Amino acid sequence: MDVQELNDLVLRGEDSRLQFKVDVNNATSLAAEIVAFSNANGGTILIGVSDDGTIPGLESQDVRRINQLIANTASQNVRSPVTVNTENIPHGGGKTVIVLAIPDGIDKPYFVNTGVIWIKSGSDKRRINSAEELRRLFQSVEQIHADKVP
């Protein structure tokens, strides 16, 4: 991805497949985002981009810290672990934006290490709170099947 593609992506705004984060410091919060995208159809998190679409970017020490946090979170705070891809896009003034691509999960449902299952709800995420929602998620990946009346 080049700077123009990044700018075009930011212009689209946040939706159920695209999320903006100025910075990432908390593994628990990041794990919830990764789980929600994995339980949906996958998506992208742009780190170094504000909710209003401005691009402050990240300093080089932040890029190293966040890339390490992403790797640790995806393997240690998400069950089943998720393989994510990151790409560092230079964005002027020595700043960088991290493009975090999260695939559509093949081992759904995914959950954070505390056992909470998250799903995308528009441009936000929410917990699965009912047995019906959980059944629908299992059925969507053909892990359970409703009985058929003969």
KESE-646096 format. One record per atom (N, C-alpha, C): x, y, z; residue in three letters; residue number from 1; atom name. Coordinates in Angstrom, 2 decimals. Layout:
KESE-646096
RORO|x|y|z|aa|i|at
RORO|X|Y|Z|ALA|NUM|CA
...
***
This chain:
KESE-646096
RORO|x|y|z|aa|i|at
RORO|0.86|-1.18|0.00|MET|1|N
RORO|0.00|0.00|0.00|MET|1|CA
RORO|0.89|1.23|0.00|MET|1|C
RORO|0.55|2.21|-0.80|ASP|2|N
RORO|1.30|3.46|-0.81|ASP|2|CA
RORO|0.50|4.54|-0.07|ASP|2|C
RORO|1.08|5.73|0.02|VAL|3|N
RORO|0.46|6.83|0.76|VAL|3|CA
RORO|-0.89|7.21|0.16|VAL|3|C
RORO|-1.00|7.22|-1.16|GLN|4|N
RORO|-2.27|7.58|-1.80|GLN|4|CA
RORO|-3.36|6.56|-1.48|GLN|4|C
RORO|-3.02|5.28|-1.51|GLU|5|N
RORO|-3.99|4.23|-1.15|GLU|5|CA
RORO|-4.42|4.37|0.30|GLU|5|C
RORO|-3.47|4.70|1.17|LEU|6|N
RORO|-3.78|4.93|2.59|LEU|6|CA
RORO|-4.74|6.10|2.73|LEU|6|C
RORO|-4.45|7.22|2.06|ASN|7|N
RORO|-5.32|8.40|2.14|ASN|7|CA
RORO|-6.72|8.08|1.62|ASN|7|C
RORO|-6.81|7.33|0.54|ASP|8|N
RORO|-8.12|6.94|0.00|ASP|8|CA
RORO|-8.88|6.08|0.99|ASP|8|C
RORO|-8.18|5.18|1.67|LEU|9|N
RORO|-8.81|4.31|2.67|LEU|9|CA
RORO|-9.34|5.14|3.84|LEU|9|C
RORO|-8.55|6.11|4.29|VAL|10|N
RORO|-8.97|6.97|5.40|VAL|10|CA
RORO|-10.19|7.79|5.01|VAL|10|C
RORO|-10.26|8.25|3.77|LEU|11|N
RORO|-11.41|9.03|3.31|LEU|11|CA
RORO|-12.72|8.25|3.38|LEU|11|C
RORO|-12.64|6.92|3.26|ARG|12|N
RORO|-13.85|6.09|3.37|ARG|12|CA
RORO|-14.47|6.18|4.75|ARG|12|C
RORO|-13.66|6.39|5.77|GLY|13|N
RORO|-14.15|6.46|7.14|GLY|13|CA
RORO|-14.29|5.08|7.75|GLY|13|C
RORO|-14.58|5.07|9.03|GLU|14|N
RORO|-14.73|3.80|9.76|GLU|14|CA
RORO|-16.02|3.11|9.38|GLU|14|C
RORO|-15.96|1.80|9.29|ASP|15|N
RORO|-17.15|0.99|9.06|ASP|15|CA
RORO|-16.90|-0.39|9.68|ASP|15|C
RORO|-17.71|-1.37|9.31|SER|16|N
RORO|-17.57|-2.70|9.93|SER|16|CA
RORO|-16.32|-3.44|9.46|SER|16|C
RORO|-15.60|-2.90|8.47|ARG|17|N
RORO|-14.37|-3.54|7.98|ARG|17|CA
RORO|-13.12|-2.67|8.20|ARG|17|C
RORO|-13.30|-1.45|8.73|LEU|18|N
RORO|-12.18|-0.52|8.88|LEU|18|CA
RORO|-12.31|0.23|10.19|LEU|18|C
RORO|-11.22|0.24|10.97|GLN|19|N
RORO|-11.20|0.90|12.28|GLN|19|CA
RORO|-9.96|1.78|12.36|GLN|19|C
RORO|-10.08|2.97|12.98|PHE|20|N
RORO|-8.95|3.87|13.17|PHE|20|CA
RORO|-8.55|3.88|14.64|PHE|20|C
RORO|-7.24|3.91|14.90|LYS|21|N
RORO|-6.71|4.05|16.25|LYS|21|CA
RORO|-5.53|5.01|16.18|LYS|21|C
RORO|-5.50|6.00|17.06|VAL|22|N
RORO|-4.38|6.93|17.11|VAL|22|CA
RORO|-3.15|6.21|17.63|VAL|22|C
RORO|-3.35|5.39|18.66|ASP|23|N
RORO|-2.26|4.65|19.30|ASP|23|CA
RORO|-2.87|3.39|19.91|ASP|23|C
RORO|-2.04|2.42|20.21|VAL|24|N
RORO|-2.49|1.20|20.86|VAL|24|CA
RORO|-1.52|0.91|22.00|VAL|24|C
RORO|-2.07|0.82|23.22|ASN|25|N
RORO|-1.24|0.56|24.41|ASN|25|CA
RORO|-1.72|-0.64|25.19|ASN|25|C
RORO|-2.95|-1.06|24.97|ASN|26|N
RORO|-3.58|-2.04|25.83|ASN|26|CA
RORO|-3.82|-3.34|25.06|ASN|26|C
RORO|-3.18|-4.43|25.50|ALA|27|N
RORO|-3.33|-5.72|24.83|ALA|27|CA
RORO|-4.76|-6.24|24.91|ALA|27|C
RORO|-5.44|-6.00|26.02|THR|28|N
RORO|-6.81|-6.49|26.19|THR|28|CA
RORO|-7.75|-5.83|25.18|THR|28|C
RORO|-7.62|-4.53|25.02|SER|29|N
RORO|-8.45|-3.80|24.06|SER|29|CA
RORO|-8.14|-4.22|22.63|SER|29|C
RORO|-6.87|-4.37|22.32|LEU|30|N
RORO|-6.47|-4.80|20.98|LEU|30|CA
RORO|-6.98|-6.21|20.70|LEU|30|C
RORO|-6.90|-7.09|21.68|ALA|31|N
RORO|-7.38|-8.47|21.51|ALA|31|CA
RORO|-8.88|-8.47|21.20|ALA|31|C
RORO|-9.65|-7.61|21.86|ALA|32|N
RORO|-11.09|-7.53|21.60|ALA|32|CA
RORO|-11.36|-7.11|20.16|ALA|32|C
RORO|-10.58|-6.16|19.64|GLU|33|N
RORO|-10.74|-5.73|18.24|GLU|33|CA
RORO|-10.39|-6.87|17.28|GLU|33|C
RORO|-9.29|-7.57|17.54|ILE|34|N
RORO|-8.88|-8.68|16.68|ILE|34|CA
RORO|-9.94|-9.77|16.68|ILE|34|C
RORO|-10.47|-10.10|17.85|VAL|35|N
RORO|-11.51|-11.13|17.96|VAL|35|CA
RORO|-12.76|-10.71|17.21|VAL|35|C
RORO|-13.18|-9.46|17.38|ALA|36|N
RORO|-14.40|-8.99|16.70|ALA|36|CA
RORO|-14.26|-9.09|15.18|ALA|36|C
RORO|-13.12|-8.66|14.64|PHE|37|N
RORO|-12.91|-8.76|13.20|PHE|37|CA
RORO|-12.83|-10.22|12.75|PHE|37|C
RORO|-12.14|-11.06|13.52|SER|38|N
RORO|-12.01|-12.48|13.14|SER|38|CA
RORO|-13.35|-13.19|13.16|SER|38|C
RORO|-14.24|-12.82|14.08|ASN|39|N
RORO|-15.56|-13.42|14.15|ASN|39|CA
RORO|-16.50|-12.86|13.09|ASN|39|C
RORO|-16.14|-11.74|12.51|ALA|40|N
RORO|-16.94|-11.16|11.42|ALA|40|CA
RORO|-16.33|-11.64|10.11|ALA|40|C
RORO|-16.06|-10.75|9.21|ASN|41|N
RORO|-15.48|-11.11|7.91|ASN|41|CA
RORO|-14.06|-10.60|7.75|ASN|41|C
RORO|-13.39|-10.36|8.86|GLY|42|N
RORO|-12.05|-9.79|8.79|GLY|42|CA
RORO|-12.14|-8.28|8.67|GLY|42|C
RORO|-10.98|-7.63|8.66|GLY|43|N
RORO|-10.98|-6.18|8.54|GLY|43|CA
RORO|-9.60|-5.61|8.72|GLY|43|C
RORO|-9.55|-4.28|8.81|THR|44|N
RORO|-8.28|-3.56|8.88|THR|44|CA
RORO|-8.36|-2.51|9.98|THR|44|C
RORO|-7.28|-2.42|10.75|ILE|45|N
RORO|-7.14|-1.36|11.74|ILE|45|CA
RORO|-5.98|-0.49|11.28|ILE|45|C
RORO|-6.22|0.81|11.15|LEU|46|N
RORO|-5.17|1.77|10.81|LEU|46|CA
RORO|-4.72|2.43|12.11|LEU|46|C
RORO|-3.49|2.16|12.51|ILE|47|N
RORO|-2.95|2.70|13.75|ILE|47|CA
RORO|-2.07|3.89|13.41|ILE|47|C
RORO|-2.43|5.05|14.00|GLY|48|N
RORO|-1.78|6.31|13.66|GLY|48|CA
RORO|-2.76|7.24|12.97|GLY|48|C
RORO|-4.05|6.86|12.99|VAL|49|N
RORO|-5.11|7.64|12.36|VAL|49|CA
RORO|-6.17|7.96|13.41|VAL|49|C
RORO|-6.58|9.21|13.50|SER|50|N
RORO|-7.61|9.64|14.45|SER|50|CA
RORO|-9.00|9.27|13.94|SER|50|C
RORO|-9.96|9.22|14.87|ASP|51|N
RORO|-11.35|8.91|14.51|ASP|51|CA
RORO|-11.92|9.91|13.50|ASP|51|C
RORO|-11.42|11.15|13.55|ASP|52|N
RORO|-11.94|12.17|12.61|ASP|52|CA
RORO|-11.26|12.11|11.24|ASP|52|C
RORO|-10.34|11.15|11.04|GLY|53|N
RORO|-9.71|10.97|9.74|GLY|53|CA
RORO|-8.40|11.71|9.56|GLY|53|C
RORO|-7.97|12.46|10.57|THR|54|N
RORO|-6.65|13.09|10.47|THR|54|CA
RORO|-5.58|12.01|10.72|THR|54|C
RORO|-4.39|12.25|10.19|ILE|55|N
RORO|-3.33|11.23|10.26|ILE|55|CA
RORO|-2.11|11.80|10.99|ILE|55|C
RORO|-2.12|11.74|12.34|PRO|56|N
RORO|-0.95|12.21|13.07|PRO|56|CA
RORO|0.25|11.29|12.90|PRO|56|C
RORO|0.01|10.02|12.63|GLY|57|N
RORO|1.09|9.06|12.45|GLY|57|CA
RORO|1.75|8.68|13.76|GLY|57|C
RORO|2.77|7.84|13.65|LEU|58|N
RORO|3.47|7.31|14.82|LEU|58|CA
RORO|4.97|7.56|14.68|LEU|58|C
RORO|5.62|7.78|15.80|GLU|59|N
RORO|7.08|7.89|15.84|GLU|59|CA
RORO|7.68|6.49|15.69|GLU|59|C
RORO|8.94|6.41|15.29|SER|60|N
RORO|9.57|5.11|15.03|SER|60|CA
RORO|9.60|4.21|16.27|SER|60|C
RORO|9.83|4.77|17.47|GLN|61|N
RORO|9.83|3.94|18.68|GLN|61|CA
RORO|8.43|3.39|18.96|GLN|61|C
RORO|7.38|4.15|18.62|ASP|62|N
RORO|6.01|3.66|18.79|ASP|62|CA
RORO|5.70|2.54|17.81|ASP|62|C
RORO|6.22|2.64|16.60|VAL|63|N
RORO|6.00|1.61|15.59|VAL|63|CA
RORO|6.57|0.28|16.07|VAL|63|C
RORO|7.79|0.31|16.60|ARG|64|N
RORO|8.41|-0.92|17.13|ARG|64|CA
RORO|7.60|-1.49|18.28|ARG|64|C
RORO|7.21|-0.63|19.22|ARG|65|N
RORO|6.44|-1.06|20.39|ARG|65|CA
RORO|5.10|-1.67|19.97|ARG|65|C
RORO|4.39|-1.01|19.08|ILE|66|N
RORO|3.07|-1.46|18.67|ILE|66|CA
RORO|3.16|-2.76|17.86|ILE|66|C
RORO|4.13|-2.87|16.98|ASN|67|N
RORO|4.27|-4.12|16.22|ASN|67|CA
RORO|4.54|-5.30|17.14|ASN|67|C
RORO|5.33|-5.09|18.19|GLN|68|N
RORO|5.57|-6.16|19.17|GLN|68|CA
RORO|4.29|-6.47|19.94|GLN|68|C
RORO|3.55|-5.43|20.33|LEU|69|N
RORO|2.29|-5.63|21.04|LEU|69|CA
RORO|1.29|-6.40|20.18|LEU|69|C
RORO|1.22|-6.09|18.90|ILE|70|N
RORO|0.32|-6.79|17.98|ILE|70|CA
RORO|0.66|-8.27|17.92|ILE|70|C
RORO|1.94|-8.57|17.72|ALA|71|N
RORO|2.37|-9.97|17.62|ALA|71|CA
RORO|2.06|-10.74|18.89|ALA|71|C
RORO|2.37|-10.15|20.04|ASN|72|N
RORO|2.11|-10.82|21.32|ASN|72|CA
RORO|0.62|-11.00|21.57|ASN|72|C
RORO|-0.16|-9.98|21.27|THR|73|N
RORO|-1.60|-10.03|21.51|THR|73|CA
RORO|-2.27|-11.08|20.64|THR|73|C
RORO|-1.95|-11.11|19.35|ALA|74|N
RORO|-2.58|-12.06|18.43|ALA|74|CA
RORO|-2.27|-13.51|18.79|ALA|74|C
RORO|-1.12|-13.75|19.41|SER|75|N
RORO|-0.76|-15.13|19.74|SER|75|CA
RORO|-1.08|-15.51|21.17|SER|75|C
RORO|-1.12|-14.55|22.10|GLN|76|N
RORO|-1.28|-14.87|23.51|GLN|76|CA
RORO|-2.60|-14.44|24.13|GLN|76|C
RORO|-3.29|-13.46|23.55|ASN|77|N
RORO|-4.51|-12.94|24.16|ASN|77|CA
RORO|-5.76|-13.30|23.37|ASN|77|C
RORO|-5.61|-14.02|22.27|VAL|78|N
RORO|-6.73|-14.41|21.42|VAL|78|CA
RORO|-6.74|-15.93|21.32|VAL|78|C
RORO|-7.92|-16.51|21.47|ARG|79|N
RORO|-8.08|-17.97|21.36|ARG|79|CA
RORO|-9.06|-18.29|20.26|ARG|79|C
RORO|-8.75|-19.06|19.34|SER|80|N
RORO|-7.49|-19.59|18.87|SER|80|CA
RORO|-6.63|-18.45|18.37|SER|80|C
RORO|-5.30|-18.59|18.47|PRO|81|N
RORO|-4.44|-17.52|17.98|PRO|81|CA
RORO|-4.74|-17.16|16.52|PRO|81|C
RORO|-4.58|-15.89|16.20|VAL|82|N
RORO|-4.88|-15.39|14.86|VAL|82|CA
RORO|-3.58|-14.91|14.21|VAL|82|C
RORO|-3.40|-15.24|12.95|THR|83|N
RORO|-2.26|-14.74|12.20|THR|83|CA
RORO|-2.67|-13.45|11.51|THR|83|C
RORO|-2.08|-12.36|11.96|VAL|84|N
RORO|-2.40|-11.04|11.39|VAL|84|CA
RORO|-1.21|-10.56|10.56|VAL|84|C
RORO|-1.47|-9.61|9.69|ASN|85|N
RORO|-0.41|-9.02|8.88|ASN|85|CA
RORO|-0.33|-7.53|9.17|ASN|85|C
RORO|0.90|-7.02|9.26|THR|86|N
RORO|1.08|-5.59|9.45|THR|86|CA
RORO|1.93|-5.04|8.31|THR|86|C
RORO|1.65|-3.78|8.00|GLU|87|N
RORO|2.45|-3.07|7.00|GLU|87|CA
RORO|2.66|-1.66|7.52|GLU|87|C
RORO|3.92|-1.21|7.53|ASN|88|N
RORO|4.26|0.13|7.98|ASN|88|CA
RORO|4.32|1.06|6.78|ASN|88|C
RORO|3.47|2.09|6.78|ILE|89|N
RORO|3.40|3.03|5.66|ILE|89|CA
RORO|3.97|4.38|6.11|ILE|89|C
RORO|5.12|4.80|5.55|PRO|90|N
RORO|5.65|6.14|5.88|PRO|90|CA
RORO|4.66|7.20|5.41|PRO|90|C
RORO|4.43|8.21|6.28|HIS|91|N
RORO|3.41|9.21|5.93|HIS|91|CA
RORO|3.91|10.63|6.15|HIS|91|C
RORO|5.15|10.90|5.85|GLY|92|N
RORO|5.66|12.27|5.90|GLY|92|CA
RORO|6.06|12.70|7.30|GLY|92|C
RORO|7.07|13.56|7.36|GLY|93|N
RORO|7.53|14.10|8.64|GLY|93|CA
RORO|8.12|13.04|9.55|GLY|93|C
RORO|8.59|11.94|8.99|GLY|94|N
RORO|9.16|10.88|9.80|GLY|94|CA
RORO|8.11|10.05|10.53|GLY|94|C
RORO|6.85|10.25|10.20|LYS|95|N
RORO|5.76|9.52|10.85|LYS|95|CA
RORO|5.37|8.31|10.02|LYS|95|C
RORO|4.75|7.33|10.69|THR|96|N
RORO|4.36|6.08|10.05|THR|96|CA
RORO|2.95|5.71|10.49|THR|96|C
RORO|2.21|5.05|9.60|VAL|97|N
RORO|0.92|4.47|9.93|VAL|97|CA
RORO|1.06|2.96|9.80|VAL|97|C
RORO|0.58|2.24|10.81|ILE|98|N
RORO|0.59|0.77|10.76|ILE|98|CA
RORO|-0.75|0.30|10.23|ILE|98|C
RORO|-0.71|-0.51|9.18|VAL|99|N
RORO|-1.92|-1.12|8.63|VAL|99|CA
RORO|-1.96|-2.54|9.16|VAL|99|C
RORO|-2.93|-2.82|10.03|LEU|100|N
RORO|-3.09|-4.13|10.65|LEU|100|CA
RORO|-4.25|-4.85|9.96|LEU|100|C
RORO|-3.93|-5.89|9.19|ALA|101|N
RORO|-4.94|-6.65|8.46|ALA|101|CA
RORO|-5.28|-7.91|9.25|ALA|101|C
RORO|-6.56|-8.07|9.56|ILE|102|N
RORO|-7.05|-9.21|10.33|ILE|102|CA
RORO|-7.92|-10.05|9.42|ILE|102|C
RORO|-7.58|-11.34|9.27|PRO|103|N
RORO|-8.33|-12.18|8.35|PRO|103|CA
RORO|-9.68|-12.61|8.93|PRO|103|C
RORO|-10.57|-13.01|8.03|ASP|104|N
RORO|-11.81|-13.66|8.43|ASP|104|CA
RORO|-11.40|-14.99|9.07|ASP|104|C
RORO|-11.83|-15.22|10.28|GLY|105|N
RORO|-11.40|-16.41|11.01|GLY|105|CA
RORO|-11.96|-17.70|10.44|GLY|105|C
RORO|-11.15|-18.75|10.49|ILE|106|N
RORO|-11.60|-20.07|10.02|ILE|106|CA
RORO|-11.88|-21.00|11.19|ILE|106|C
RORO|-11.64|-20.54|12.42|ASP|107|N
RORO|-11.83|-21.36|13.62|ASP|107|CA
RORO|-12.76|-20.64|14.60|ASP|107|C
RORO|-13.87|-20.12|14.09|LYS|108|N
RORO|-14.80|-19.35|14.91|LYS|108|CA
RORO|-15.54|-20.26|15.88|LYS|108|C
RORO|-15.94|-19.76|17.00|PRO|109|N
RORO|-15.80|-18.39|17.48|PRO|109|CA
RORO|-14.44|-18.16|18.15|PRO|109|C
RORO|-13.91|-16.97|17.94|TYR|110|N
RORO|-12.69|-16.54|18.61|TYR|110|CA
RORO|-13.10|-15.79|19.86|TYR|110|C
RORO|-12.25|-15.80|20.87|PHE|111|N
RORO|-12.54|-15.08|22.09|PHE|111|CA
RORO|-11.24|-14.60|22.71|PHE|111|C
RORO|-11.35|-13.58|23.57|VAL|112|N
RORO|-10.17|-13.10|24.28|VAL|112|CA
RORO|-9.86|-14.09|25.39|VAL|112|C
RORO|-8.66|-13.99|25.95|ASN|113|N
RORO|-8.23|-14.99|26.93|ASN|113|CA
RORO|-9.04|-14.99|28.22|ASN|113|C
RORO|-9.93|-14.03|28.41|THR|114|N
RORO|-10.84|-14.04|29.56|THR|114|CA
RORO|-12.14|-14.76|29.24|THR|114|C
RORO|-12.29|-15.24|27.99|GLY|115|N
RORO|-13.47|-16.00|27.59|GLY|115|CA
RORO|-14.57|-15.19|26.94|GLY|115|C
RORO|-14.38|-13.89|26.77|VAL|116|N
RORO|-15.41|-13.03|26.16|VAL|116|CA
RORO|-15.32|-13.15|24.64|VAL|116|C
RORO|-16.48|-13.33|24.01|ILE|117|N
RORO|-16.58|-13.38|22.56|ILE|117|CA
RORO|-17.10|-12.03|22.08|ILE|117|C
RORO|-16.36|-11.42|21.15|TRP|118|N
RORO|-16.73|-10.12|20.58|TRP|118|CA
RORO|-17.10|-10.29|19.12|TRP|118|C
RORO|-18.05|-9.48|18.65|ILE|119|N
RORO|-18.41|-9.43|17.23|ILE|119|CA
RORO|-18.50|-7.96|16.80|ILE|119|C
RORO|-18.39|-7.74|15.51|LYS|120|N
RORO|-18.52|-6.38|14.99|LYS|120|CA
RORO|-20.00|-6.01|14.94|LYS|120|C
RORO|-20.26|-4.75|15.24|SER|121|N
RORO|-21.61|-4.20|15.15|SER|121|CA
RORO|-21.46|-2.83|14.51|SER|121|C
RORO|-21.56|-2.79|13.18|GLY|122|N
RORO|-21.28|-1.56|12.45|GLY|122|CA
RORO|-19.80|-1.24|12.59|GLY|122|C
RORO|-19.48|0.00|12.94|SER|123|N
RORO|-18.08|0.38|13.08|SER|123|CA
RORO|-17.55|0.12|14.49|SER|123|C
RORO|-18.39|-0.45|15.35|ASP|124|N
RORO|-17.99|-0.75|16.72|ASP|124|CA
RORO|-18.00|-2.25|16.93|ASP|124|C
RORO|-17.74|-2.66|18.15|LYS|125|N
RORO|-17.79|-4.08|18.50|LYS|125|CA
RORO|-18.69|-4.22|19.72|LYS|125|C
RORO|-19.20|-5.44|19.93|ARG|126|N
RORO|-19.98|-5.70|21.15|ARG|126|CA
RORO|-19.81|-7.15|21.55|ARG|126|C
RORO|-20.08|-7.40|22.83|ARG|127|N
RORO|-19.99|-8.75|23.37|ARG|127|CA
RORO|-21.17|-9.57|22.89|ARG|127|C
RORO|-20.95|-10.86|22.73|ILE|128|N
RORO|-22.08|-11.76|22.51|ILE|128|CA
RORO|-22.65|-12.05|23.89|ILE|128|C
RORO|-23.92|-11.70|24.09|ASN|129|N
RORO|-24.53|-11.82|25.41|ASN|129|CA
RORO|-25.62|-12.88|25.50|ASN|129|C
RORO|-26.07|-13.39|24.38|SER|130|N
RORO|-27.17|-14.35|24.46|SER|130|CA
RORO|-26.79|-15.67|23.81|SER|130|C
RORO|-27.45|-16.71|24.26|ALA|131|N
RORO|-27.22|-18.04|23.68|ALA|131|CA
RORO|-27.63|-18.05|22.22|ALA|131|C
RORO|-28.66|-17.28|21.87|GLU|132|N
RORO|-29.12|-17.24|20.47|GLU|132|CA
RORO|-28.05|-16.67|19.56|GLU|132|C
RORO|-27.40|-15.57|19.98|GLU|133|N
RORO|-26.32|-15.00|19.18|GLU|133|CA
RORO|-25.17|-15.99|19.02|GLU|133|C
RORO|-24.85|-16.70|20.09|LEU|134|N
RORO|-23.78|-17.68|20.05|LEU|134|CA
RORO|-24.14|-18.83|19.11|LEU|134|C
RORO|-25.39|-19.30|19.16|ARG|135|N
RORO|-25.85|-20.36|18.25|ARG|135|CA
RORO|-25.74|-19.90|16.79|ARG|135|C
RORO|-26.15|-18.65|16.53|ARG|136|N
RORO|-26.06|-18.13|15.16|ARG|136|CA
RORO|-24.62|-18.09|14.68|ARG|136|C
RORO|-23.71|-17.72|15.56|LEU|137|N
RORO|-22.30|-17.69|15.18|LEU|137|CA
RORO|-21.80|-19.10|14.87|LEU|137|C
RORO|-22.15|-20.06|15.70|PHE|138|N
RORO|-21.75|-21.45|15.45|PHE|138|CA
RORO|-22.38|-21.96|14.15|PHE|138|C
RORO|-23.64|-21.64|13.91|GLN|139|N
RORO|-24.30|-22.09|12.69|GLN|139|CA
RORO|-23.68|-21.45|11.45|GLN|139|C
RORO|-23.25|-20.19|11.57|SER|140|N
RORO|-22.68|-19.51|10.41|SER|140|CA
RORO|-21.39|-20.16|9.94|SER|140|C
RORO|-20.71|-20.87|10.82|VAL|141|N
RORO|-19.47|-21.57|10.44|VAL|141|CA
RORO|-19.68|-23.08|10.43|VAL|141|C
RORO|-20.94|-23.48|10.42|GLU|142|N
RORO|-21.35|-24.88|10.32|GLU|142|CA
RORO|-20.74|-25.76|11.40|GLU|142|C
RORO|-20.64|-25.21|12.63|GLN|143|N
RORO|-20.15|-26.00|13.75|GLN|143|CA
RORO|-21.29|-26.72|14.47|GLN|143|C
RORO|-22.51|-26.20|14.35|ILE|144|N
RORO|-23.69|-26.91|14.85|ILE|144|CA
RORO|-24.78|-26.78|13.80|ILE|144|C
RORO|-25.70|-27.70|13.83|HIS|145|N
RORO|-26.79|-27.71|12.87|HIS|145|CA
RORO|-28.10|-27.87|13.61|HIS|145|C
RORO|-29.08|-27.10|13.18|ALA|146|N
RORO|-30.41|-27.22|13.78|ALA|146|CA
RORO|-31.02|-28.54|13.36|ALA|146|C
RORO|-31.78|-29.12|14.28|ASP|147|N
RORO|-32.46|-30.37|13.95|ASP|147|CA
RORO|-33.51|-30.12|12.86|ASP|147|C
RORO|-33.70|-31.12|12.01|LYS|148|N
RORO|-34.72|-31.02|10.99|LYS|148|CA
RORO|-35.87|-31.94|11.35|LYS|148|C
RORO|-37.08|-31.47|11.13|VAL|149|N
RORO|-38.26|-32.28|11.36|VAL|149|CA
RORO|-38.50|-33.14|10.14|VAL|149|C
RORO|-38.64|-34.45|10.30|PRO|150|N
RORO|-38.84|-35.32|9.12|PRO|150|CA
RORO|-40.17|-35.07|8.44|PRO|150|C
***
